[in-house]
Amino acid sequence: MRTDTVLKVEAIDLLIKTFGVLETERFITSIKSNNFDYTEWHRELWKDKTIDEIHKMAVEFENKKYNNV
């Protein structure tokens, strides 16, 4: 299992690779400044998806990740 520090560093690296430095900073700032509630956000994020749809999306993401390596 990764330490909290390693997890944070890897997450920031992934955000920067995906969105770039500026958009990553905007994302972090928006979370910090808006009393971001991760649990509520997560609840809303998947509310219209079935477990099968979420699973399919996860499998597709994983396959894409390994095919792009």
PDB file of N, CA, C and O in Angstrom:
ATOM      1  N   MET A   1       0.850  -1.175   0.000  1.00  0.00           N
ATOM      2  CA  MET A   1       0.000   0.000   0.000  1.00  0.00           C
ATOM      3  C   MET A   1       0.898   1.241   0.000  1.00  0.00           C
ATOM      4  O   MET A   1       1.919   1.288   0.686  1.00  0.00           O
ATOM      5  N   ARG A   2       0.496   2.234  -0.778  1.00  0.00           N
ATOM      6  CA  ARG A   2       1.257   3.488  -0.853  1.00  0.00           C
ATOM      7  C   ARG A   2       1.049   4.325   0.411  1.00  0.00           C
ATOM      8  O   ARG A   2      -0.004   4.262   1.045  1.00  0.00           O
ATOM      9  N   THR A   3       2.056   5.096   0.759  1.00  0.00           N
ATOM     10  CA  THR A   3       1.884   6.046   1.863  1.00  0.00           C
ATOM     11  C   THR A   3       1.015   7.203   1.356  1.00  0.00           C
ATOM     12  O   THR A   3       0.821   7.367   0.152  1.00  0.00           O
ATOM     13  N   ASP A   4       0.503   7.988   2.283  1.00  0.00           N
ATOM     14  CA  ASP A   4      -0.305   9.155   1.896  1.00  0.00           C
ATOM     15  C   ASP A   4       0.497  10.118   1.025  1.00  0.00           C
ATOM     16  O   ASP A   4      -0.024  10.677   0.061  1.00  0.00           O
ATOM     17  N   THR A   5       1.759  10.303   1.370  1.00  0.00           N
ATOM     18  CA  THR A   5       2.602  11.226   0.603  1.00  0.00           C
ATOM     19  C   THR A   5       2.795  10.731  -0.826  1.00  0.00           C
ATOM     20  O   THR A   5       2.662  11.503  -1.776  1.00  0.00           O
ATOM     21  N   VAL A   6       3.104   9.468  -0.978  1.00  0.00           N
ATOM     22  CA  VAL A   6       3.296   8.896  -2.317  1.00  0.00           C
ATOM     23  C   VAL A   6       1.999   8.996  -3.114  1.00  0.00           C
ATOM     24  O   VAL A   6       2.020   9.347  -4.294  1.00  0.00           O
ATOM     25  N   LEU A   7       0.892   8.694  -2.486  1.00  0.00           N
ATOM     26  CA  LEU A   7      -0.406   8.779  -3.150  1.00  0.00           C
ATOM     27  C   LEU A   7      -0.679  10.198  -3.647  1.00  0.00           C
ATOM     28  O   LEU A   7      -1.135  10.385  -4.775  1.00  0.00           O
ATOM     29  N   LYS A   8      -0.402  11.193  -2.809  1.00  0.00           N
ATOM     30  CA  LYS A   8      -0.625  12.589  -3.202  1.00  0.00           C
ATOM     31  C   LYS A   8       0.272  12.993  -4.363  1.00  0.00           C
ATOM     32  O   LYS A   8      -0.179  13.646  -5.304  1.00  0.00           O
ATOM     33  N   VAL A   9       1.533  12.606  -4.296  1.00  0.00           N
ATOM     34  CA  VAL A   9       2.463  12.951  -5.369  1.00  0.00           C
ATOM     35  C   VAL A   9       2.020  12.310  -6.687  1.00  0.00           C
ATOM     36  O   VAL A   9       1.999  12.969  -7.726  1.00  0.00           O
ATOM     37  N   GLU A  10       1.673  11.040  -6.640  1.00  0.00           N
ATOM     38  CA  GLU A  10       1.229  10.353  -7.853  1.00  0.00           C
ATOM     39  C   GLU A  10      -0.058  10.963  -8.405  1.00  0.00           C
ATOM     40  O   GLU A  10      -0.218  11.082  -9.620  1.00  0.00           O
ATOM     41  N   ALA A  11      -0.973  11.349  -7.520  1.00  0.00           N
ATOM     42  CA  ALA A  11      -2.226  11.962  -7.952  1.00  0.00           C
ATOM     43  C   ALA A  11      -1.978  13.311  -8.624  1.00  0.00           C
ATOM     44  O   ALA A  11      -2.562  13.606  -9.666  1.00  0.00           O
ATOM     45  N   ILE A  12      -1.119  14.119  -8.030  1.00  0.00           N
ATOM     46  CA  ILE A  12      -0.792  15.421  -8.622  1.00  0.00           C
ATOM     47  C   ILE A  12      -0.118  15.226  -9.975  1.00  0.00           C
ATOM     48  O   ILE A  12      -0.437  15.929 -10.934  1.00  0.00           O
ATOM     49  N   ASP A  13       0.811  14.277 -10.059  1.00  0.00           N
ATOM     50  CA  ASP A  13       1.468  13.991 -11.337  1.00  0.00           C
ATOM     51  C   ASP A  13       0.463  13.595 -12.401  1.00  0.00           C
ATOM     52  O   ASP A  13       0.547  14.043 -13.545  1.00  0.00           O
ATOM     53  N   LEU A  14      -0.490  12.754 -12.021  1.00  0.00           N
ATOM     54  CA  LEU A  14      -1.521  12.325 -12.962  1.00  0.00           C
ATOM     55  C   LEU A  14      -2.394  13.498 -13.406  1.00  0.00           C
ATOM     56  O   LEU A  14      -2.707  13.630 -14.589  1.00  0.00           O
ATOM     57  N   LEU A  15      -2.782  14.342 -12.461  1.00  0.00           N
ATOM     58  CA  LEU A  15      -3.577  15.521 -12.808  1.00  0.00           C
ATOM     59  C   LEU A  15      -2.814  16.430 -13.768  1.00  0.00           C
ATOM     60  O   LEU A  15      -3.383  16.921 -14.743  1.00  0.00           O
ATOM     61  N   ILE A  16      -1.548  16.652 -13.500  1.00  0.00           N
ATOM     62  CA  ILE A  16      -0.748  17.526 -14.361  1.00  0.00           C
ATOM     63  C   ILE A  16      -0.608  16.923 -15.755  1.00  0.00           C
ATOM     64  O   ILE A  16      -0.715  17.642 -16.749  1.00  0.00           O
ATOM     65  N   LYS A  17      -0.370  15.618 -15.843  1.00  0.00           N
ATOM     66  CA  LYS A  17      -0.264  14.962 -17.152  1.00  0.00           C
ATOM     67  C   LYS A  17      -1.574  15.053 -17.918  1.00  0.00           C
ATOM     68  O   LYS A  17      -1.573  15.182 -19.143  1.00  0.00           O
ATOM     69  N   THR A  18      -2.686  14.986 -17.206  1.00  0.00           N
ATOM     70  CA  THR A  18      -3.994  14.989 -17.845  1.00  0.00           C
ATOM     71  C   THR A  18      -4.466  16.393 -18.192  1.00  0.00           C
ATOM     72  O   THR A  18      -4.967  16.626 -19.292  1.00  0.00           O
ATOM     73  N   PHE A  19      -4.310  17.327 -17.264  1.00  0.00           N
ATOM     74  CA  PHE A  19      -4.888  18.657 -17.426  1.00  0.00           C
ATOM     75  C   PHE A  19      -3.878  19.781 -17.617  1.00  0.00           C
ATOM     76  O   PHE A  19      -4.239  20.873 -18.054  1.00  0.00           O
ATOM     77  N   GLY A  20      -2.621  19.520 -17.294  1.00  0.00           N
ATOM     78  CA  GLY A  20      -1.624  20.576 -17.316  1.00  0.00           C
ATOM     79  C   GLY A  20      -1.565  21.264 -15.962  1.00  0.00           C
ATOM     80  O   GLY A  20      -2.430  21.067 -15.108  1.00  0.00           O
ATOM     81  N   VAL A  21      -0.532  22.071 -15.782  1.00  0.00           N
ATOM     82  CA  VAL A  21      -0.293  22.708 -14.484  1.00  0.00           C
ATOM     83  C   VAL A  21      -1.411  23.691 -14.125  1.00  0.00           C
ATOM     84  O   VAL A  21      -1.920  23.659 -13.004  1.00  0.00           O
ATOM     85  N   LEU A  22      -1.794  24.548 -15.047  1.00  0.00           N
ATOM     86  CA  LEU A  22      -2.791  25.570 -14.759  1.00  0.00           C
ATOM     87  C   LEU A  22      -4.138  24.972 -14.363  1.00  0.00           C
ATOM     88  O   LEU A  22      -4.732  25.376 -13.364  1.00  0.00           O
ATOM     89  N   GLU A  23      -4.613  24.017 -15.143  1.00  0.00           N
ATOM     90  CA  GLU A  23      -5.912  23.406 -14.829  1.00  0.00           C
ATOM     91  C   GLU A  23      -5.849  22.604 -13.528  1.00  0.00           C
ATOM     92  O   GLU A  23      -6.834  22.545 -12.792  1.00  0.00           O
ATOM     93  N   THR A  24      -4.716  21.993 -13.243  1.00  0.00           N
ATOM     94  CA  THR A  24      -4.550  21.274 -11.980  1.00  0.00           C
ATOM     95  C   THR A  24      -4.637  22.241 -10.804  1.00  0.00           C
ATOM     96  O   THR A  24      -5.293  21.953  -9.803  1.00  0.00           O
ATOM     97  N   GLU A  25      -3.974  23.388 -10.930  1.00  0.00           N
ATOM     98  CA  GLU A  25      -4.046  24.409  -9.879  1.00  0.00           C
ATOM     99  C   GLU A  25      -5.477  24.891  -9.692  1.00  0.00           C
ATOM    100  O   GLU A  25      -5.931  25.063  -8.561  1.00  0.00           O
ATOM    101  N   ARG A  26      -6.184  25.107 -10.784  1.00  0.00           N
ATOM    102  CA  ARG A  26      -7.594  25.541 -10.688  1.00  0.00           C
ATOM    103  C   ARG A  26      -8.433  24.493  -9.973  1.00  0.00           C
ATOM    104  O   ARG A  26      -9.274  24.824  -9.136  1.00  0.00           O
ATOM    105  N   PHE A  27      -8.200  23.226 -10.306  1.00  0.00           N
ATOM    106  CA  PHE A  27      -8.945  22.133  -9.690  1.00  0.00           C
ATOM    107  C   PHE A  27      -8.702  22.092  -8.182  1.00  0.00           C
ATOM    108  O   PHE A  27      -9.647  22.025  -7.396  1.00  0.00           O
ATOM    109  N   ILE A  28      -7.440  22.132  -7.789  1.00  0.00           N
ATOM    110  CA  ILE A  28      -7.097  22.084  -6.364  1.00  0.00           C
ATOM    111  C   ILE A  28      -7.670  23.294  -5.629  1.00  0.00           C
ATOM    112  O   ILE A  28      -8.206  23.159  -4.528  1.00  0.00           O
ATOM    113  N   THR A  29      -7.558  24.463  -6.232  1.00  0.00           N
ATOM    114  CA  THR A  29      -8.095  25.682  -5.613  1.00  0.00           C
ATOM    115  C   THR A  29      -9.606  25.584  -5.443  1.00  0.00           C
ATOM    116  O   THR A  29     -10.143  25.984  -4.410  1.00  0.00           O
ATOM    117  N   SER A  30     -10.288  25.056  -6.445  1.00  0.00           N
ATOM    118  CA  SER A  30     -11.752  24.956  -6.345  1.00  0.00           C
ATOM    119  C   SER A  30     -12.170  24.006  -5.237  1.00  0.00           C
ATOM    120  O   SER A  30     -13.170  24.245  -4.559  1.00  0.00           O
ATOM    121  N   ILE A  31     -11.423  22.941  -5.049  1.00  0.00           N
ATOM    122  CA  ILE A  31     -11.739  21.998  -3.968  1.00  0.00           C
ATOM    123  C   ILE A  31     -11.494  22.646  -2.606  1.00  0.00           C
ATOM    124  O   ILE A  31     -12.313  22.519  -1.695  1.00  0.00           O
ATOM    125  N   LYS A  32     -10.377  23.331  -2.475  1.00  0.00           N
ATOM    126  CA  LYS A  32     -10.023  23.927  -1.193  1.00  0.00           C
ATOM    127  C   LYS A  32     -10.922  25.109  -0.826  1.00  0.00           C
ATOM    128  O   LYS A  32     -11.222  25.312   0.351  1.00  0.00           O
ATOM    129  N   SER A  33     -11.350  25.881  -1.809  1.00  0.00           N
ATOM    130  CA  SER A  33     -12.074  27.115  -1.511  1.00  0.00           C
ATOM    131  C   SER A  33     -13.586  26.946  -1.395  1.00  0.00           C
ATOM    132  O   SER A  33     -14.268  27.842  -0.898  1.00  0.00           O
ATOM    133  N   ASN A  34     -14.106  25.841  -1.835  1.00  0.00           N
ATOM    134  CA  ASN A  34     -15.562  25.667  -1.849  1.00  0.00           C
ATOM    135  C   ASN A  34     -16.068  24.672  -0.817  1.00  0.00           C
ATOM    136  O   ASN A  34     -17.175  24.152  -0.960  1.00  0.00           O
ATOM    137  N   ASN A  35     -15.294  24.398   0.210  1.00  0.00           N
ATOM    138  CA  ASN A  35     -15.685  23.393   1.198  1.00  0.00           C
ATOM    139  C   ASN A  35     -16.160  22.128   0.500  1.00  0.00           C
ATOM    140  O   ASN A  35     -17.254  21.626   0.756  1.00  0.00           O
ATOM    141  N   PHE A  36     -15.317  21.631  -0.378  1.00  0.00           N
ATOM    142  CA  PHE A  36     -15.620  20.482  -1.210  1.00  0.00           C
ATOM    143  C   PHE A  36     -15.958  19.271  -0.353  1.00  0.00           C
ATOM    144  O   PHE A  36     -15.195  18.903   0.540  1.00  0.00           O
ATOM    145  N   ASP A  37     -17.095  18.658  -0.625  1.00  0.00           N
ATOM    146  CA  ASP A  37     -17.524  17.457   0.082  1.00  0.00           C
ATOM    147  C   ASP A  37     -17.373  16.283  -0.875  1.00  0.00           C
ATOM    148  O   ASP A  37     -18.239  16.041  -1.716  1.00  0.00           O
ATOM    149  N   TYR A  38     -16.262  15.551  -0.740  1.00  0.00           N
ATOM    150  CA  TYR A  38     -15.971  14.452  -1.660  1.00  0.00           C
ATOM    151  C   TYR A  38     -17.082  13.411  -1.666  1.00  0.00           C
ATOM    152  O   TYR A  38     -17.453  12.908  -2.726  1.00  0.00           O
ATOM    153  N   THR A  39     -17.611  13.087  -0.500  1.00  0.00           N
ATOM    154  CA  THR A  39     -18.644  12.059  -0.412  1.00  0.00           C
ATOM    155  C   THR A  39     -19.881  12.472  -1.196  1.00  0.00           C
ATOM    156  O   THR A  39     -20.438  11.670  -1.946  1.00  0.00           O
ATOM    157  N   GLU A  40     -20.312  13.709  -1.029  1.00  0.00           N
ATOM    158  CA  GLU A  40     -21.485  14.190  -1.753  1.00  0.00           C
ATOM    159  C   GLU A  40     -21.201  14.258  -3.252  1.00  0.00           C
ATOM    160  O   GLU A  40     -22.045  13.870  -4.060  1.00  0.00           O
ATOM    161  N   TRP A  41     -20.030  14.746  -3.624  1.00  0.00           N
ATOM    162  CA  TRP A  41     -19.649  14.822  -5.037  1.00  0.00           C
ATOM    163  C   TRP A  41     -19.674  13.431  -5.659  1.00  0.00           C
ATOM    164  O   TRP A  41     -20.200  13.238  -6.756  1.00  0.00           O
ATOM    165  N   HIS A  42     -19.106  12.474  -4.954  1.00  0.00           N
ATOM    166  CA  HIS A  42     -19.049  11.110  -5.464  1.00  0.00           C
ATOM    167  C   HIS A  42     -20.449  10.524  -5.606  1.00  0.00           C
ATOM    168  O   HIS A  42     -20.734   9.813  -6.569  1.00  0.00           O
ATOM    169  N   ARG A  43     -21.312  10.819  -4.657  1.00  0.00           N
ATOM    170  CA  ARG A  43     -22.696  10.345  -4.711  1.00  0.00           C
ATOM    171  C   ARG A  43     -23.397  10.885  -5.962  1.00  0.00           C
ATOM    172  O   ARG A  43     -24.092  10.149  -6.662  1.00  0.00           O
ATOM    173  N   GLU A  44     -23.207  12.167  -6.230  1.00  0.00           N
ATOM    174  CA  GLU A  44     -23.834  12.807  -7.388  1.00  0.00           C
ATOM    175  C   GLU A  44     -23.214  12.361  -8.710  1.00  0.00           C
ATOM    176  O   GLU A  44     -23.905  12.254  -9.724  1.00  0.00           O
ATOM    177  N   LEU A  45     -21.912  12.103  -8.691  1.00  0.00           N
ATOM    178  CA  LEU A  45     -21.194  11.748  -9.909  1.00  0.00           C
ATOM    179  C   LEU A  45     -21.766  10.495 -10.569  1.00  0.00           C
ATOM    180  O   LEU A  45     -21.889  10.444 -11.793  1.00  0.00           O
ATOM    181  N   TRP A  46     -22.105   9.518  -9.796  1.00  0.00           N
ATOM    182  CA  TRP A  46     -22.544   8.232 -10.331  1.00  0.00           C
ATOM    183  C   TRP A  46     -24.032   7.959 -10.127  1.00  0.00           C
ATOM    184  O   TRP A  46     -24.463   6.819 -10.300  1.00  0.00           O
ATOM    185  N   LYS A  47     -24.813   8.937  -9.774  1.00  0.00           N
ATOM    186  CA  LYS A  47     -26.214   8.690  -9.411  1.00  0.00           C
ATOM    187  C   LYS A  47     -27.053   8.137 -10.561  1.00  0.00           C
ATOM    188  O   LYS A  47     -28.024   7.420 -10.316  1.00  0.00           O
ATOM    189  N   ASP A  48     -26.705   8.452 -11.804  1.00  0.00           N
ATOM    190  CA  ASP A  48     -27.490   7.986 -12.943  1.00  0.00           C
ATOM    191  C   ASP A  48     -26.898   6.749 -13.607  1.00  0.00           C
ATOM    192  O   ASP A  48     -27.334   6.357 -14.689  1.00  0.00           O
ATOM    193  N   LYS A  49     -25.913   6.135 -12.971  1.00  0.00           N
ATOM    194  CA  LYS A  49     -25.245   4.962 -13.543  1.00  0.00           C
ATOM    195  C   LYS A  49     -25.560   3.718 -12.720  1.00  0.00           C
ATOM    196  O   LYS A  49     -25.647   3.767 -11.493  1.00  0.00           O
ATOM    197  N   THR A  50     -25.729   2.605 -13.426  1.00  0.00           N
ATOM    198  CA  THR A  50     -25.882   1.327 -12.726  1.00  0.00           C
ATOM    199  C   THR A  50     -24.498   0.791 -12.396  1.00  0.00           C
ATOM    200  O   THR A  50     -23.495   1.275 -12.922  1.00  0.00           O
ATOM    201  N   ILE A  51     -24.448  -0.198 -11.534  1.00  0.00           N
ATOM    202  CA  ILE A  51     -23.169  -0.799 -11.182  1.00  0.00           C
ATOM    203  C   ILE A  51     -22.535  -1.438 -12.414  1.00  0.00           C
ATOM    204  O   ILE A  51     -21.313  -1.423 -12.561  1.00  0.00           O
ATOM    205  N   ASP A  52     -23.356  -1.999 -13.297  1.00  0.00           N
ATOM    206  CA  ASP A  52     -22.821  -2.598 -14.525  1.00  0.00           C
ATOM    207  C   ASP A  52     -22.202  -1.543 -15.445  1.00  0.00           C
ATOM    208  O   ASP A  52     -21.168  -1.796 -16.063  1.00  0.00           O
ATOM    209  N   GLU A  53     -22.820  -0.372 -15.541  1.00  0.00           N
ATOM    210  CA  GLU A  53     -22.268   0.711 -16.355  1.00  0.00           C
ATOM    211  C   GLU A  53     -20.946   1.211 -15.789  1.00  0.00           C
ATOM    212  O   GLU A  53     -19.997   1.464 -16.532  1.00  0.00           O
ATOM    213  N   ILE A  54     -20.894   1.350 -14.482  1.00  0.00           N
ATOM    214  CA  ILE A  54     -19.662   1.809 -13.828  1.00  0.00           C
ATOM    215  C   ILE A  54     -18.558   0.774 -14.040  1.00  0.00           C
ATOM    216  O   ILE A  54     -17.416   1.130 -14.332  1.00  0.00           O
ATOM    217  N   HIS A  55     -18.897  -0.494 -13.894  1.00  0.00           N
ATOM    218  CA  HIS A  55     -17.917  -1.555 -14.106  1.00  0.00           C
ATOM    219  C   HIS A  55     -17.404  -1.529 -15.547  1.00  0.00           C
ATOM    220  O   HIS A  55     -16.198  -1.634 -15.774  1.00  0.00           O
ATOM    221  N   LYS A  56     -18.292  -1.391 -16.504  1.00  0.00           N
ATOM    222  CA  LYS A  56     -17.893  -1.337 -17.914  1.00  0.00           C
ATOM    223  C   LYS A  56     -16.947  -0.156 -18.165  1.00  0.00           C
ATOM    224  O   LYS A  56     -15.950  -0.299 -18.872  1.00  0.00           O
ATOM    225  N   MET A  57     -17.259   1.005 -17.589  1.00  0.00           N
ATOM    226  CA  MET A  57     -16.402   2.181 -17.745  1.00  0.00           C
ATOM    227  C   MET A  57     -15.025   1.921 -17.130  1.00  0.00           C
ATOM    228  O   MET A  57     -14.007   2.319 -17.697  1.00  0.00           O
ATOM    229  N   ALA A  58     -14.991   1.265 -15.990  1.00  0.00           N
ATOM    230  CA  ALA A  58     -13.713   0.971 -15.330  1.00  0.00           C
ATOM    231  C   ALA A  58     -12.881   0.006 -16.171  1.00  0.00           C
ATOM    232  O   ALA A  58     -11.673   0.194 -16.318  1.00  0.00           O
ATOM    233  N   VAL A  59     -13.513  -1.013 -16.716  1.00  0.00           N
ATOM    234  CA  VAL A  59     -12.796  -1.971 -17.556  1.00  0.00           C
ATOM    235  C   VAL A  59     -12.261  -1.282 -18.804  1.00  0.00           C
ATOM    236  O   VAL A  59     -11.115  -1.506 -19.192  1.00  0.00           O
ATOM    237  N   GLU A  60     -13.079  -0.446 -19.435  1.00  0.00           N
ATOM    238  CA  GLU A  60     -12.634   0.281 -20.630  1.00  0.00           C
ATOM    239  C   GLU A  60     -11.470   1.211 -20.302  1.00  0.00           C
ATOM    240  O   GLU A  60     -10.515   1.311 -21.073  1.00  0.00           O
ATOM    241  N   PHE A  61     -11.548   1.883 -19.171  1.00  0.00           N
ATOM    242  CA  PHE A  61     -10.460   2.771 -18.754  1.00  0.00           C
ATOM    243  C   PHE A  61      -9.176   1.975 -18.542  1.00  0.00           C
ATOM    244  O   PHE A  61      -8.105   2.377 -18.995  1.00  0.00           O
ATOM    245  N   GLU A  62      -9.291   0.860 -17.860  1.00  0.00           N
ATOM    246  CA  GLU A  62      -8.122   0.033 -17.573  1.00  0.00           C
ATOM    247  C   GLU A  62      -7.521  -0.511 -18.873  1.00  0.00           C
ATOM    248  O   GLU A  62      -6.301  -0.515 -19.038  1.00  0.00           O
ATOM    249  N   ASN A  63      -8.361  -0.963 -19.780  1.00  0.00           N
ATOM    250  CA  ASN A  63      -7.860  -1.469 -21.061  1.00  0.00           C
ATOM    251  C   ASN A  63      -7.182  -0.367 -21.859  1.00  0.00           C
ATOM    252  O   ASN A  63      -6.136  -0.596 -22.466  1.00  0.00           O
ATOM    253  N   LYS A  64      -7.757   0.809 -21.864  1.00  0.00           N
ATOM    254  CA  LYS A  64      -7.169   1.933 -22.588  1.00  0.00           C
ATOM    255  C   LYS A  64      -5.822   2.309 -21.983  1.00  0.00           C
ATOM    256  O   LYS A  64      -4.865   2.594 -22.703  1.00  0.00           O
ATOM    257  N   LYS A  65      -5.757   2.307 -20.663  1.00  0.00           N
ATOM    258  CA  LYS A  65      -4.521   2.662 -19.963  1.00  0.00           C
ATOM    259  C   LYS A  65      -3.393   1.716 -20.366  1.00  0.00           C
ATOM    260  O   LYS A  65      -2.278   2.160 -20.637  1.00  0.00           O
ATOM    261  N   TYR A  66      -3.677   0.428 -20.407  1.00  0.00           N
ATOM    262  CA  TYR A  66      -2.632  -0.543 -20.728  1.00  0.00           C
ATOM    263  C   TYR A  66      -2.329  -0.594 -22.221  1.00  0.00           C
ATOM    264  O   TYR A  66      -1.216  -0.954 -22.604  1.00  0.00           O
ATOM    265  N   ASN A  67      -3.270  -0.251 -23.056  1.00  0.00           N
ATOM    266  CA  ASN A  67      -3.032  -0.236 -24.492  1.00  0.00           C
ATOM    267  C   ASN A  67      -2.216   0.974 -24.924  1.00  0.00           C
ATOM    268  O   ASN A  67      -1.593   0.948 -25.986  1.00  0.00           O
ATOM    269  N   ASN A  68      -2.208   2.039 -24.116  1.00  0.00           N
ATOM    270  CA  ASN A  68      -1.467   3.249 -24.450  1.00  0.00           C
ATOM    271  C   ASN A  68      -0.045   3.241 -23.904  1.00  0.00           C
ATOM    272  O   ASN A  68       0.705   4.191 -24.127  1.00  0.00           O
ATOM    273  N   VAL A  69       0.333   2.192 -23.198  1.00  0.00           N
ATOM    274  CA  VAL A  69       1.675   2.130 -22.605  1.00  0.00           C
ATOM    275  C   VAL A  69       2.692   1.743 -23.644  1.00  0.00           C
ATOM    276  O   VAL A  69       3.880   1.638 -23.337  1.00  0.00           O
TER     277      VAL A  69
END
